[in-house]
Amino acid sequence: MLEREETERLFQRCYDRLLQLAENYLNDKEEARDTVSDVFAHIADSSFRLPQDNPESYLLVCVRNKCLSRIRHLSVRERLKRHLTMDTERLTPVETEQDRLQELMTYAEQTLTPLTWRIFQLRFDEGLKYREIATRLSISEVSVYKHLAQALRQLRNHFKSETR
C-alpha cells in the first residue's frame, strides 16, 4: 500500500495530466474530476500497489479505462431511457392487448394439432425450455422446435392476413 504522502505527491504530480485525459474522453469537466478522484480514492483505500517503475503510465491507463467504463454506462442508461420513454401514439390500451391475446390463444387452440397446441402451451404459458418440454412429452428437442416453428408460422400467417 502506498504511503499517504506518496499518494499525495503522485496526485499533485499527475492530476492535471489525468484530468485533461479524462476531459478529452468524457467532454465533461465534472465527470472528468469525478473519474480521476475515483481512481485515486481506489488507490488510497485499497491494498493495491502501483508499479514502482512508472506509476504515471499506470494511472493514465486506469483513468482511460474508468472513462471508457463511464461512457459505456452512460450509453446504456441513455438507451434505456430512450426505450422506456412513453410514446403515447404507440401505446395500445391494455384491454385491446388482452383481447388480441385471447383471440390468438383461441385461434391456436382451435387450429393447432393437439401435440402442437400442448407444446405451445408449455412453452408460452408455463415458460418451459425446449429440453424441459421434450422430457415432459417424451419427444426430441428437434420435434419441439419443429412444432413451435409450425405453430408460430401458422399464427403469423393468419394474423398477418387479418390485419391487411
Secondary structure as UniProt FT lines:
FT   HELIX           4..26
FT   HELIX           29..45
FT   HELIX           55..84
FT   TURN            88..90
FT   HELIX           94..111
FT   HELIX           114..124
FT   HELIX           130..137
FT   HELIX           141..163
//
